[in-house]
Amino acid sequence: MSFQQCLTETTLEKIKCSLIKDMPSGIQRDFYLWGISDENPNRHDFLQLVGMNQVINLTTHILEPMIGAKDWQKIAEYSGLIHAYFMYELVSDDLAVGLSLMPTHDTSLIMRKDILHSFNGVMVKRLSGVPNHSSELLTFIQQATLKISGYSQPTTREKYVAQFQKFMKAHPEIASNGINFELWPILIANIESCKALLEATEHLQTGPVIHQGFINRYASVSQSLEAHINMTLEELTNIGTHTVSVIPVLAYFIGIMNEVIDPQPELKGVVEDGLLEDALATAATIIRILNDMGVVATYSTGKRTSLIHTLWKSFESKPPHIQTMSQLLCHVGNKTEAMTRFQKDILHGEFNICLHNLAFTESIEYGISIFNENLTYFAQAYRHSQMHLRDVLTALDRRLGSNRVSSLISGFINFHEQIYTHRFDTTAGEYVA
């Protein structure tokens, strides 16, 4: 058995335990239990749908070079816990689709925004020590969630419906009453599984970083929902750095590797003086920029100039239906794979730090000019963050007497660099971030 197979098997077991423990009983839990079971002939497709294939790929990519076979199972046990959390997180994260300032036509926006605000608020309360179970704290939105049809992205929704229909065919005794998606129990499981992560790591030196990192993540998502058009690019970057869950996730794996698998006493010092958190925050900024810009973040001045020239040429020869900046970016995105991350966030109305100030831009000429300034700013921020991270990782290696932490952080970034070179609508480019 390979490390990846060990991860997959243990992840399935941890998901099963979490479903039974954290998700309220009902058709949604039954569907997920069927989806991950051998009873489902299309289990691989189900795991792709719920984000597990890429998450397992990520963990394999960053951890396998560092561990021997004797530690596979212990690593898999901890990894399975956070993988189960990510399965629910994919759904709650999808609630934000369409909630950016870029124009969309979804009539459920206000309701989904209210639900997401409520979810984030309860998550922060639960992680901050409020003892009431999330099913009690979120009772007031249960009826509203029944009006949410499922995944916001059309292609994902279609795959979900196809899987659910197979489930119902395999279980004709279950009456669905026409409902094939229940959001509320997934939100409950999301909160309770995150709390379980904190409880499993509260004894670690990295525990406080994990704890605060998750709290900051959900508070920042709510901030991003209220981000106004005049925010500076620096302010947008600060919000975006925390909306990705890089800081708590890396702190989680660093704690497991350096306190559980191979205890490293020196870790305490770099946690207490903030050096580790500096590295994690810088890595989060890099990944946020990659998430929003893709390969364009790595472009030289010359390549960015060429891309802007392509936009101008496309604008001059644009078809009649191209009337807005977002339409032009998507038009070019169909021809230029480098634009895939911008195209994804425009099509799905997702928060993008490089597009936010382009909302409501009436003049395409003005939009291209602002877009060019944004690209320049974030490409410079990306390079500066890379240089700073290199220095911090060198200091970490010296302090710890090992490159294990720096290799883990670098591997995590490298994985995202590879993912974001692919089109967002391909299996290789699908990832929760």
N, C-alpha and C positions, 0 to 999 in steps of 0.2 A: 504493500500500500504506500502510495506517495504522500507527501505532506499535504498536498492539495486535496487528495481523497479523504485524508484524516480530518482536515478542516471541514470539508463538505458534510461528512457523516455526523460530526459533532455539532456542527451548526444546525443541521436538521433536528437533532435531538434537543438542542437548546431552544430552538424556535418552538418545538412542540411543547416543551415544559412552560415556556413563556405564554403561549396561547392559552394553555389550561389555567395557568396561575394569574395572568395579567389581563386577559381579554374577557369581558362579560360573555356568558353563554348565549348562543344564538346562531343564526344561519351564517353569519360572517365568520365566526370561529370555526364552524363545521367546514366551511369552504376552504379556509386556510389549512386546516388539519388534513383535509383531503388533498389539497394542492401539493403539500410537501411529502405525502406518503407514497409508498410503492404502488398504491391503488391507482394513482394518477399516471396514465401511460405517457403523458406529456409533461412530466415533472420538470425536466430541464427547461422547457419553455415557461413554466410557471415561475421557476427560480429566476429566469431572465426578467420576467414581468415585474417581480417584486424586488429586483435589484440585487439579488444575492450572488449571481454569477460574477458580476464585476467586483462586488465587495470582497468575495473570496479570492478573486484574482489579485486584488490590491494587497490583501494580507499575505498571500503567498509570495508576491513580488518583493515586499519589503522585509519579510521575516525569514523566509526559507534560507537565504544565504548566511544567516546568523546563528542558526540553531542546528543541533544534532538530532538524530532520530529519537534519542531517549527523552527529549523534551517536547516532541510533537504533540502528544496528547494533552499535556498540561497547558501548552500554548493554545491548543484548539479549544479547551474548556473556556478560557478567558475570551478568546476571539469569538466563540459562539454566542456569548452574552451580548457583546456589542453588535454582532451581526443581526441578532434578533431585533435589537433596538432599531437598527437601520432599516429593517423591513417595514416597520411602522412609520419611521421617519420619512420614507419615500412618499407616503400618502399625505401626511400632514404638510410636508414641504410642497407637494403638488397643489395645495390649497392656494398658494401664492401666485400660481399661474394666472396671468391676466390682470394682476393687481399693480403693475408698474404704471407710470404716468403715460407711457406710450399708448396711443388710442387703441381700444379694443371694443368689441360689440357684445360682450357677455352680460346678459341681464342678471346673472347671479352674483355679480362682483361685490355689491354692498353686503349681501348676506355672507359670502365667503370671507370677506374682510373682517366682518364682525366675529365670525366663528374663529378665524385664525387669531385675532386679538385675544379672544377669550381663552383659547387653547394656550397661547404663549403666557398669558397671565397666570393661569392655573399651573402650568409647568414651573414657572419661576417660584410660585408659592410652595409647591410640593417639594421642589429641590431645596428651598430655603428652610424647610423644616415644618411646614404646616402638616399636622398629623392626619387631617381628613383625607380619605381616599378620593382619588380624582373622579370616580364615578359620582360621588356626592358633590364635589366642587363644580362639576360640569353638567349637572342635571339640567340647569336652566337653558342649555343650548341643544339638548337632545332632540326636541321636536324640530328645531331649525335644520339640524343635520339631515333629517329625512328628505329634505328638499334638494339636497346635493346629490347629483346623479352618479358621481364617481370621479375617476381621474379626469382632469381638465384637458389634458393633451389628447386629441382625437385618436391618434394611432394607439396610444396606450389603453384608452377606454375600449377600443375595438378588441384588443387582445384580451382584456379583462373579461369582456362579455363572452368571448369565445370560450375562455376557460370556465366561466361560470355555467355556461350552457352544458358543457361536458360534465360538470359536477352534478347538475340537476338531472341529466340523463342517467348518470350512474346511481342517483339516489331519488328515484321517482316518489318515494314515500315522504319526502320533504316538501312541505307546502311553502312556496316562496312569497305568495300573495303579490306577485308581480314586482317585488323588491329584490334587486340583485346586487345591491351595494349598501352597506351600512357603515357610515363614517364614524359615528359616535364610539362604538367599541374599539375601533382602531386607534382613535385619539386617546382613549383610556389606557390601552395597552402601551402606547407610545410613552405616556407619562410614567406609568408604573415601571416599565422596563428601564427607563432612564434612571429612575430612582434606585432600581436594583443595581445598576452599574456603580452608582456612588457608594452604595452600601458595600459592594464587593471590593471597593478600592479605598475605603476610608482609612485603612491602616497604612497605606502607602505614603511615602514622602511626597509623591506627586499627587496625592489625593486632593489637597486644596486647589491645585491648578486645574485638575479635572472638574471639580465641583464648580469653581467660579467660571471656568470656561463654558460649561453647559448653560449656566445661568445667563452669562453674557450673550450666548448664542441666541437664546429665545427673546431676551430683551431687545437685542439688535434687530431681529426680524420684525418686531413690532415697530421699531424706529424706522426701518426701511419702508414700511407701509405708509408712514407719515412723512417721508422725505419730501421736502418741497423743491420747487423748480430752481430756486436761487441758492441751493447749497453749493459750497465750494467743492472742488474735486477732492481736496484733502478730507473734508468732512465725509464725503461719500465713501472714500477709501477706508476711513476708520470704521464706518458702519459695516461695510462689506467684509472687512477683515474678520469681524466677529460673527457675521451671519453664516459663514462657512464654519463647519465644526472642527477645523484643523487643530486648534489649540487643545481642546479636551481629548480628542481622539489620539493625537500623537503623545500627549502626556499619559494617556491610558496604556498605550503599548510600551512606552519608555519605562513606565513603572513596572509593568509585568516583566519586561526583559531584564531590568537592572535591579529589581528588588525581589522578584519571585524566582525567576529562572537562575540568574547568576548575581546574587546580591553584591552591590557596589556601594560601599559606605560613603564614597566621595560624592555620590549623587545628592546627599542632603545639603551640602554646601552650595551647589549650583542652583538648587531650588530656592534656598533661603535668601541668597543674594540677588536673585532675579535673572541670572545669566541664562538659565534654561528657558524661562518664560520669554526672554528677549528673542531667543532662537525660534521658539514656537510662533510668536506673534509675527516675526519677519517671514517665516515660512507660510503663515496664513495669508499675509499680504501678497506674496508671490503667487500662491494658488488662486486667490481671489482674482487677481489680474489675468491669470491664465484662463480661469473659468469664464471671464467676461470677454476677453480679447482673443483667446486662442493663440495660434502661432504668430499672429500679428504683434504680440507683445515682444517677441524676440527679433523683430525686424530692425534692420539698420535704417539710418535716415534715408538713404537712397531707396530702399525697398518701400518704405512708408510713402515717400514722394511718388513712387511709381503707382502705388495703390490709389492715392488721391487723384493722380492723373487719370487712372482708369474710371474713377467715379465721375470726374469731369467729362470724359469722353462719353460715358454712358448717359450722362445727363443731357449732353448736346444732341445725342441721337436716340433719346428715350422714346419708347412707345407711348401712345396717348394715355394709357391707363396709369402711367407713373406720374403722380401728382404730389407726392410727399417725400420727405427725406427717408422715412422708414420703408416706403415702397421702393425707392431707389436702392437702398442698402440690400434689401431682399432680392431685387432684380440682379444686382451684381453678385450677390451670394449664390445665386443659382449657377453662375458661371465660374466663380472663383472660390475654391474650397477654403481658402484662408479666411473667408468672411463667415464661416459656418456658425461661430458662437454668437455673432451679432444677429444673424438671421434667426437662430433659435429663439433668442430672447425677444426679438421683435414679434415673431409669429405667435409666441406663447405669452407675450406681455409680462415677461419676468424682469425683475430689478437687475439692472446692469449699470455699473458705476461709470462706464464709458459712454452710455447712451442717455442717461437720466436727464441731462440738461438739454437734450434735443427734443424733448416732448413738446408738442404744440408748435414746433417750428414750422412756420408757413412758407418760408422761402428756402428752396432747395440750395440755392447758392450760399445763403447764410449757413445752412445746415452743414454743407461740406466744409466750410471754413471752421466752424466750431468742432466738427468731427476730427479735422486735422489737428487742431489744438489739443483735443482730448487724447488722440493717439500719441502725440509728442509727450504730453505730461505723463501718461501711464507707462509708456515705454521707458522713460527716464526713471520713473519710480520703480519699475521692474528691475532695471539695471542696478540702481542704487541699493535696492533690497537684496539683490543677489550678492553684491560686493560686501554689504554689511553682514549677511548671513555667513559668507565665507569666513570672515574675521571671527564672528561669534563661534562658529563651529570649530575653528582652530583653537580658540580659547577653551572650549568645552573638552576637546581631545586632550589638551595639556592638563587641565584640571582633573579629568577623570582617569587619565592614563590609559585611555582606550578610545577607539573611534566608533564604538558600537552605536552611541546615540546619534552622532553626526551621520553615520551611514543610514540609520533608520530614517532620519529626517530627509536626507538627500534622496533616498529611495522612494519616499512618499511623494516628493515633488516630481521626481522623474516619471513616476507612474502617471501623474496627472498631465505632464507634458506630452506623454505618448497618447493618452486618451483624447486630448483636445486637439490633436492634429487631424483626427478623423471627423468626418461629417457627423453632426449630432443625430441624424436620422438613420445611422447605421448601427449594427450591433457593437462594433468596435468602439463607437463614439458615445454609446449610451452609458451614462454614469450619473449617480446621485451626488450633487455637490452643493 
